[in-house]
Amino acid sequence: MKTIIAKLLRHLGLIEFDLLTQTTSTFPADEGLPPGKLFVVRDGQFDKWACLACPGGCGRTINLSLNPTRRTRWAVIADYWRRPSVLPSVHQQNECGCHFWIKNGCIDWC
């Protein structure tokens, strides 16, 4: 329900976002991740991965480890409307080379 209301508020120009979070218990398939969604893979009470389609348009899936004991690790914080903020920035090391921040659901290019 929050997703529908958030999209309505975006349509009315009251909030902005490029991404909304969705929690899942299974790792999403690499092909066909929908744009505009950041999937948080949760096992029980633990968030393990954040997965999203590359916003640069290369078609790749970006998988970010949320495991606190691994390096490099990221943190995902979602607000009331499920807009994610991701720390630190995301820097693709492949031919795409995208480098961006995700703040309050908005992609902020470096």
DSSP file with accessible surface (Angstrom, degrees, kcal/mol):
  #  RESIDUE AA STRUCTURE BP1 BP2  ACC     N-H-->O    O-->H-N    N-H-->O    O-->H-N    TCO  KAPPA ALPHA  PHI   PSI    X-CA   Y-CA   Z-CA
    1    1 A M     >        0   0  160      0, 0.0     4,-2.2     0, 0.0     5,-0.2   0.000 360.0 360.0 360.0 -39.3    0.0    0.0    0.0
    2    2 A K  H  >  +     0   0   70      1,-0.2     4,-2.9     2,-0.2     5,-0.2   0.879 360.0  55.3 -61.0 -36.7    2.9    2.4    0.8
    3    3 A T  H  > S+     0   0   35      2,-0.2     4,-2.5     1,-0.2    -1,-0.2   0.927 107.9  47.5 -62.7 -43.6    4.3    1.8   -2.7
    4    4 A I  H  > S+     0   0  118      2,-0.2     4,-2.1     1,-0.2    -2,-0.2   0.931 114.4  46.3 -64.0 -44.4    1.0    2.9   -4.3
    5    5 A I  H  X S+     0   0   63     -4,-2.2     4,-2.8     2,-0.2    -2,-0.2   0.913 111.4  52.4 -66.1 -40.1    0.7    6.0   -2.1
    6    6 A A  H  X S+     0   0    0     -4,-2.9     4,-2.3     1,-0.2    -2,-0.2   0.919 109.8  48.7 -62.0 -42.0    4.4    6.9   -2.8
    7    7 A K  H  X S+     0   0  101     -4,-2.5     4,-2.4     2,-0.2    -1,-0.2   0.891 111.4  50.2 -65.5 -37.0    3.9    6.6   -6.5
    8    8 A L  H  X S+     0   0   95     -4,-2.1     4,-2.1     2,-0.2    -2,-0.2   0.933 110.4  49.3 -64.6 -44.8    0.8    8.8   -6.3
    9    9 A L  H  <>S+     0   0   35     -4,-2.8     5,-2.7     1,-0.2     6,-0.8   0.874 111.0  50.5 -63.1 -35.9    2.7   11.4   -4.2
   10   10 A R  H ><5S+     0   0  107     -4,-2.3     3,-1.3     4,-0.2    -1,-0.2   0.922 108.6  52.0 -66.0 -42.8    5.5   11.3   -6.8
   11   11 A H  H 3<5S+     0   0  157     -4,-2.4    -2,-0.2     1,-0.3    -1,-0.2   0.870 109.8  49.2 -60.2 -36.8    2.9   11.8   -9.6
   12   12 A L  T 3<5S-     0   0  108     -4,-2.1    -1,-0.3    -5,-0.1    -2,-0.2   0.510 117.0-116.5 -80.3  -5.8    1.6   14.8   -7.7
   13   13 A G  T < 5S+     0   0   62     -3,-1.3    -3,-0.2    -4,-0.3    -2,-0.1   0.666  82.6 118.9  80.4  18.6    5.1   16.2   -7.3
   14   14 A L  S   <S+     0   0  119     -5,-2.7     2,-0.3    -6,-0.2    -4,-0.2   0.758  78.4  18.3 -89.3 -27.8    5.1   16.0   -3.5
   15   15 A I        -     0   0   28     -6,-0.8     2,-0.4    -9,-0.2    -2,-0.2  -0.955  69.8-143.5-136.4 160.0    8.0   13.5   -3.2
   16   16 A E        +     0   0  148     -2,-0.3     2,-0.3    88,-0.1    90,-0.1  -0.949  28.2 145.3-122.9 145.3   10.9   12.5   -5.5
   17   17 A F        -     0   0   10     -2,-0.4    89,-0.3    88,-0.1    88,-0.1  -0.928  33.7-166.3-169.8 153.3   12.5    9.1   -6.0
   18   18 A D  S    S+     0   0   82     87,-3.9     2,-0.3    -2,-0.3    88,-0.2   0.560  83.8  37.0-106.8 -26.7   14.1    6.8   -8.6
   19   19 A L        -     0   0   11     86,-2.2     2,-0.3    65,-0.1    -1,-0.3  -0.966  56.6-168.4-131.3 147.2   14.1    3.7   -6.5
   20   20 A L  E     -a   37   0A   8     16,-1.7    18,-2.5    -2,-0.3    63,-0.2  -0.967  28.6-118.0-126.2 148.3   11.9    2.0   -3.9
   21   21 A T  E     -a   38   0A  13     61,-2.9     2,-0.3    -2,-0.3    18,-0.2  -0.544  24.4-173.8 -85.2 151.3   12.9   -1.0   -1.8
   22   22 A Q  E     -a   39   0A  76     16,-2.0    18,-2.4    -2,-0.2     2,-0.4  -0.973  17.4-139.4-141.5 127.8   11.3   -4.4   -1.8
   23   23 A T  E     +a   40   0A  73     -2,-0.3     2,-0.3    16,-0.2    18,-0.2  -0.716  26.3 172.4 -90.4 138.3   12.3   -7.1    0.6
   24   24 A T  E     -a   41   0A  34     16,-2.5    18,-2.9    -2,-0.4    -2,-0.0  -0.964  34.7-145.1-140.3 156.7   12.6  -10.7   -0.6
   25   25 A S  S    S+     0   0   99     -2,-0.3     2,-0.4    16,-0.2    16,-0.1   0.521  84.7  62.2 -98.5  -8.6   13.7  -14.0    0.9
   26   26 A T  S    S-     0   0   93     17,-0.0    16,-0.1     0, 0.0    17,-0.0  -0.914  91.7-106.1-119.7 147.8   15.2  -15.3   -2.4
   27   27 A F        -     0   0   90     -2,-0.4     3,-0.1     1,-0.1    -2,-0.1  -0.516  44.2-119.1 -68.5 126.8   18.0  -13.9   -4.5
   28   28 A P        -     0   0   21      0, 0.0    -1,-0.1     0, 0.0     5,-0.1  -0.328  30.4 -97.6 -70.1 152.1   16.5  -12.3   -7.6
   29   29 A A        -     0   0   68      1,-0.1     4,-0.0     2,-0.1     0, 0.0  -0.368  27.2-126.1 -65.5 145.9   17.4  -13.6  -11.1
   30   30 A D  S >  S+     0   0   94      2,-0.1     3,-0.6    -3,-0.1     2,-0.3   0.830  90.1  73.6 -63.5 -34.0   20.1  -11.6  -12.9
   31   31 A E  T 3  S+     0   0  167      1,-0.2    -2,-0.1    30,-0.0    29,-0.1  -0.645 102.0   8.7 -86.3 138.9   18.0  -11.1  -15.9
   32   32 A G  T 3   +     0   0   75     -2,-0.3    -1,-0.2     1,-0.2    -2,-0.1   0.757  66.7 170.6  75.2  26.7   15.1   -8.8  -15.9
   33   33 A L    <   -     0   0   18     -3,-0.6    -1,-0.2     1,-0.1    19,-0.0  -0.560  41.1-116.3 -65.1 129.0   15.4   -6.9  -12.7
   34   34 A P    >   -     0   0   49      0, 0.0     3,-1.0     0, 0.0    19,-0.4  -0.430  24.6-115.6 -70.4 138.8   12.8   -4.1  -13.0
   35   35 A P  T 3  S+     0   0  117      0, 0.0     3,-0.1     0, 0.0    19,-0.1  -0.403  98.1  40.2 -66.7 150.7   14.2   -0.6  -13.0
   36   36 A G  T 3  S+     0   0   32      1,-0.2   -16,-1.7    17,-0.2     2,-0.4   0.477  96.3  97.6  90.5   2.1   13.0    1.5  -10.1
   37   37 A K  E <   -a   20   0A  69     -3,-1.0     2,-0.5   -18,-0.2    16,-0.5  -0.976  50.8-164.2-127.8 139.4   13.4   -1.3   -7.5
   38   38 A L  E     -aB  21  52A   0    -18,-2.5   -16,-2.0    -2,-0.4     2,-0.5  -0.987  20.7-149.8-115.7 113.9   16.1   -2.1   -5.0
   39   39 A F  E     -aB  22  51A  22     12,-3.0    12,-2.8    -2,-0.5     2,-0.6  -0.765   4.7-158.2 -88.3 128.6   15.7   -5.6   -3.7
   40   40 A V  E     -aB  23  50A   7    -18,-2.4   -16,-2.5    -2,-0.5     2,-0.6  -0.944  11.4-146.8-105.4 116.3   16.9   -6.4   -0.2
   41   41 A V  E     -aB  24  49A  12      8,-2.9     7,-3.4    -2,-0.6     8,-1.2  -0.768  21.0-171.3 -86.4 118.4   17.5  -10.1    0.3
   42   42 A R  E     - B   0  47A  96    -18,-2.9     2,-0.6    -2,-0.6     5,-0.2  -0.931  17.8-166.3-117.6 133.4   16.6  -11.0    3.9
   43   43 A D  E >  S- B   0  46A  99      3,-3.0     3,-2.0    -2,-0.4     2,-0.5  -0.940  70.5 -51.8-116.5 103.8   17.3  -14.3    5.7
   44   44 A G  T 3  S-     0   0   64     -2,-0.6    -2,-0.0     1,-0.3     0, 0.0  -0.547 124.4 -18.1  68.2-116.9   15.3  -14.3    8.9
   45   45 A Q  T 3  S+     0   0  176     -2,-0.5     2,-0.5    -3,-0.1    -1,-0.3   0.391 120.8  92.0 -99.7   0.7   16.3  -11.1   10.7
   46   46 A F  E <   -B   43   0A 146     -3,-2.0    -3,-3.0    21,-0.0     2,-0.5  -0.850  65.7-142.7-108.1 129.8   19.4  -10.4    8.6
   47   47 A D  E     +B   42   0A  54     -2,-0.5    -5,-0.2    -5,-0.2     3,-0.1  -0.755  25.6 171.2 -82.7 128.2   19.8   -8.4    5.5
   48   48 A K  E     +     0   0A  90     -7,-3.4    18,-2.6    -2,-0.5    19,-0.6   0.797  54.0  11.7-107.8 -42.8   22.3  -10.1    3.2
   49   49 A W  E     -BC  41  65A  78     -8,-1.2    -8,-2.9    16,-0.2     2,-0.4  -0.983  47.9-151.0-140.5 151.8   22.2   -8.4   -0.2
   50   50 A A  E     -BC  40  64A   0     14,-2.3    14,-3.3    -2,-0.3     2,-0.4  -0.995  25.7-173.3-119.2 127.2   20.9   -5.4   -2.0
   51   51 A C  E     +BC  39  63A   0    -12,-2.8   -12,-3.0    -2,-0.4     2,-0.3  -0.980  11.7 155.8-127.2 136.1   20.3   -6.0   -5.7
   52   52 A L  E     -BC  38  62A   2     10,-2.0    10,-3.3    -2,-0.4     2,-0.3  -0.985  44.9-100.2-152.5 157.1   19.3   -3.5   -8.4
   53   53 A A  E     - C   0  61A  28    -16,-0.5     8,-0.2   -19,-0.4   -17,-0.2  -0.617  55.0 -96.6 -75.4 138.3   19.5   -3.0  -12.2
   54   54 A C    >   -     0   0   10      6,-2.8     3,-1.3    -2,-0.3     5,-0.4  -0.379  27.5-149.2 -58.3 124.0   22.4   -0.7  -13.1
   55   55 A P  T 3  S+     0   0   47      0, 0.0    -1,-0.2     0, 0.0    -2,-0.0   0.628  89.0  75.8 -73.0  -8.5   20.9    2.7  -13.6
   56   56 A G  T 3  S-     0   0   42      1,-0.1    -2,-0.1    42,-0.0    -3,-0.0   0.563 108.9-115.8 -79.0  -9.0   23.6    3.5  -16.2
   57   57 A G  S <  S+     0   0   69     -3,-1.3    -1,-0.1     3,-0.1    -3,-0.0   0.558  79.8 123.6  90.9   8.5   21.7    1.4  -18.8
   58   58 A C  S    S-     0   0   53      2,-0.1     3,-0.1     1,-0.1    37,-0.0   0.647  75.0-124.3 -77.7 -13.7   24.4   -1.3  -19.3
   59   59 A G        +     0   0   69     -5,-0.4   -27,-0.2     1,-0.3     2,-0.1   0.434  64.2 134.3  89.0  -1.3   21.8   -4.0  -18.3
   60   60 A R        -     0   0  112     -7,-0.1    -6,-2.8   -29,-0.1     2,-0.4  -0.449  55.6-122.6 -82.1 156.5   23.9   -5.5  -15.5
   61   61 A T  E     -C   53   0A  30     -8,-0.2     2,-0.6    -2,-0.1    -8,-0.2  -0.824  19.6-146.5 -95.2 134.5   22.7   -6.5  -12.1
   62   62 A I  E     -C   52   0A   4    -10,-3.3   -10,-2.0    -2,-0.4     2,-0.5  -0.911  12.8-168.3-103.0 122.7   24.5   -4.8   -9.2
   63   63 A N  E     -C   51   0A  59     -2,-0.6     2,-0.5   -12,-0.2   -12,-0.2  -0.961   2.6-168.1-113.2 120.1   24.7   -7.0   -6.1
   64   64 A L  E     -C   50   0A   4    -14,-3.3   -14,-2.3    -2,-0.5     2,-0.3  -0.932  19.4-129.1-112.3 125.8   25.8   -5.2   -2.9
   65   65 A S  E     -C   49   0A   9     -2,-0.5     9,-2.7     7,-0.3   -16,-0.2  -0.560  20.0-176.1 -74.7 131.3   26.8   -7.2    0.2
   66   66 A L        +     0   0   20    -18,-2.6   -17,-0.2    -2,-0.3   -19,-0.2   0.286  42.7 125.8-105.3   6.5   25.1   -6.1    3.4
   67   67 A N    >   -     0   0   59    -19,-0.6     3,-1.6     1,-0.2   -19,-0.1  -0.531  54.9-148.9 -69.6 119.3   27.1   -8.5    5.5
   68   68 A P  T 3  S+     0   0   92      0, 0.0    -1,-0.2     0, 0.0     5,-0.1   0.676  93.6  56.0 -68.2 -13.9   28.7   -6.5    8.3
   69   69 A T  T 3  S+     0   0  120      2,-0.0     2,-0.3     0, 0.0    -2,-0.1   0.486  95.8  81.2 -95.6  -2.5   31.7   -8.9    8.5
   70   70 A R  S <  S-     0   0  124     -3,-1.6     2,-0.4     2,-0.0     3,-0.0  -0.702  78.0-112.4-103.1 156.6   32.7   -8.5    4.8
   71   71 A R  S    S+     0   0  202     -2,-0.3     2,-0.1     1,-0.2     3,-0.0  -0.980  98.1  33.4-120.7 134.2   34.6   -5.8    3.0
   72   72 A T  S    S+     0   0   89     -2,-0.4     2,-0.3    -7,-0.1    -7,-0.3   0.699  85.9 164.4 -77.0 145.8   33.4   -4.0    1.0
   73   73 A R        -     0   0   96     -7,-0.1     2,-0.3    -5,-0.1    -7,-0.2  -0.934  20.4-155.2-130.6 153.6   30.0   -3.8    2.6
   74   74 A W        -     0   0   46     -9,-2.7     2,-0.4    -2,-0.3    15,-0.0  -0.814   7.7-141.0-121.2 164.0   27.1   -1.4    2.2
   75   75 A A  E     -D   87   0B  49     12,-2.6    12,-2.3    -2,-0.3     2,-0.5  -0.982  10.0-157.5-125.6 138.5   24.2   -0.3    4.4
   76   76 A V  E     -D   86   0B  29     -2,-0.4     2,-0.5    10,-0.2    10,-0.2  -0.979   9.4-177.4-118.3 126.4   20.7    0.3    3.1
   77   77 A I  E     -D   85   0B 109      8,-2.6     8,-2.3    -2,-0.5     2,-0.4  -0.992   8.5-161.6-122.5 125.2   18.3    2.5    5.1
   78   78 A A  E     -D   84   0B  51     -2,-0.5   -58,-0.0     6,-0.2    -2,-0.0  -0.895   9.0-142.3-108.9 138.2   14.7    2.9    3.9
   79   79 A D    >   -     0   0   47      4,-1.8     3,-2.1    -2,-0.4    -1,-0.0  -0.131  43.5 -77.9 -84.0-172.6   12.5    5.7    4.9
   80   80 A Y  T 3  S+     0   0  145      1,-0.3    -1,-0.1     2,-0.1   -78,-0.0   0.847 133.4  48.9 -57.4 -35.8    8.8    5.5    5.6
   81   81 A W  T 3  S-     0   0   60      2,-0.1    -1,-0.3   -76,-0.1   -75,-0.1   0.306 120.7-107.3 -89.2   8.9    7.9    5.5    1.9
   82   82 A R    <   +     0   0   98     -3,-2.1   -61,-2.9     1,-0.3    -2,-0.1   0.735  67.2 152.1  71.8  24.5   10.5    2.8    1.2
   83   83 A R        -     0   0   46    -63,-0.2    -4,-1.8    21,-0.0    -1,-0.3  -0.775  38.5-136.7 -83.9 121.7   12.9    5.1   -0.5
   84   84 A P  E     -D   78   0B   0      0, 0.0    21,-3.3     0, 0.0     2,-0.4  -0.486  18.3-164.0 -85.1 149.1   16.4    3.7    0.0
   85   85 A S  E     -D   77   0B  28     -8,-2.3    -8,-2.6    19,-0.2     2,-0.4  -0.994  15.0-160.0-120.5 133.7   19.6    5.4    1.0
   86   86 A V  E     -DE  76 102B   1     16,-2.5    16,-0.7    -2,-0.4   -10,-0.2  -0.965  10.4-130.8-121.0 130.8   22.8    3.4    0.3
   87   87 A L  E    S+D   75   0B  94    -12,-2.3   -12,-2.6    -2,-0.4     2,-0.2  -0.986  76.1  22.3-125.2 139.0   26.2    4.0    2.0
   88   88 A P  E    S-     0   0B  58      0, 0.0    14,-0.1     0, 0.0   -13,-0.1   0.609 100.2 -89.4 -76.4-161.3   28.9    4.2    0.7
   89   89 A S  E     -     0   0B  25     -2,-0.2     2,-0.5    12,-0.1    12,-0.2  -0.142  37.0-117.2 -67.3 164.5   28.6    5.1   -3.0
   90   90 A V  E     - E   0 100B   3     10,-3.1    10,-2.6    -4,-0.1     2,-0.5  -0.931  31.5-179.1-107.0 123.3   28.3    2.4   -5.7
   91   91 A H  E     - E   0  99B  90     -2,-0.5     2,-0.3     8,-0.2     8,-0.2  -0.952  18.6-144.4-128.2 110.4   31.1    2.3   -8.2
   92   92 A Q        -     0   0   28      6,-3.2   -30,-0.0    -2,-0.5    -2,-0.0  -0.579   6.9-164.6 -73.1 129.3   30.9   -0.3  -11.0
   93   93 A Q        +     0   0  159     -2,-0.3    -1,-0.1     4,-0.1     2,-0.1   0.327  62.7  87.0 -96.9   6.8   34.4   -1.6  -11.9
   94   94 A N  S    S-     0   0   40      4,-0.1     3,-0.5     1,-0.0    -2,-0.0  -0.149 105.9 -74.0 -91.9-167.6   33.3   -3.1  -15.2
   95   95 A E  S    S+     0   0  144      1,-0.2    -1,-0.0     2,-0.1    -3,-0.0   0.751 127.9  65.4 -63.1 -21.8   33.1   -1.5  -18.6
   96   96 A C  S    S-     0   0   37      1,-0.1    -1,-0.2     2,-0.1    -3,-0.1   0.948  78.1-170.5 -65.0 -48.9   30.0    0.5  -17.5
   97   97 A G        +     0   0   37     -3,-0.5    -2,-0.1     1,-0.2    -1,-0.1   0.661  15.7 170.0  68.9  17.6   32.0    2.4  -14.9
   98   98 A C        -     0   0   15     -7,-0.1    -6,-3.2    11,-0.0     2,-0.4  -0.326  13.2-173.5 -62.6 141.8   29.0    4.0  -13.3
   99   99 A H  E     +E   91   0B  61     -8,-0.2    11,-2.5    11,-0.2     2,-0.3  -0.966  21.2 141.4-139.0 119.8   29.6    5.8  -10.0
  100  100 A F  E     -EF  90 109B   0    -10,-2.6   -10,-3.1    -2,-0.4     2,-0.3  -0.978  40.9-129.5-154.8 161.3   26.7    7.1   -8.0
  101  101 A W  E     - F   0 108B  79      7,-2.6     7,-2.9    -2,-0.3     2,-0.5  -0.846  16.3-144.5-107.5 153.3   25.1    7.6   -4.6
  102  102 A I  E     +EF  86 107B   2    -16,-0.7   -16,-2.5    -2,-0.3     2,-0.4  -0.978  27.2 169.7-118.9 113.3   21.6    6.6   -3.7
  103  103 A K  E >   - F   0 106B 102      3,-2.4     3,-2.3    -2,-0.5   -18,-0.2  -0.988  68.5 -18.5-129.6 121.7   20.0    9.1   -1.3
  104  104 A N  T 3  S-     0   0   87     -2,-0.4   -19,-0.2     1,-0.3   -88,-0.1   0.871 127.4 -53.3  50.4  40.9   16.3    9.1   -0.4
  105  105 A G  T 3  S+     0   0    0    -21,-3.3   -87,-3.9     1,-0.2   -86,-2.2   0.443 113.9 118.1  80.3  -0.4   15.6    6.9   -3.4
  106  106 A C  E <   -F  103   0B  34     -3,-2.3    -3,-2.4   -89,-0.3     2,-0.5  -0.831  64.2-128.3-104.7 138.7   17.3    9.3   -5.8
  107  107 A I  E     -F  102   0B  27     -2,-0.4     2,-0.6    -5,-0.2    -5,-0.2  -0.713  22.8-168.6 -82.0 123.4   20.3    8.4   -8.0
  108  108 A D  E     -F  101   0B  80     -7,-2.9    -7,-2.6    -2,-0.5     2,-0.1  -0.935  15.3-143.2-117.2 103.9   23.0   11.1   -7.5
  109  109 A W  E      F  100   0B 123     -2,-0.6    -9,-0.2    -9,-0.2   -11,-0.0  -0.423 360.0 360.0 -72.9 141.0   25.7   10.7  -10.2
  110  110 A C              0   0   95    -11,-2.5   -11,-0.2    -2,-0.1    -1,-0.1  -0.581 360.0 360.0 -87.0 360.0   29.3   11.3   -9.3
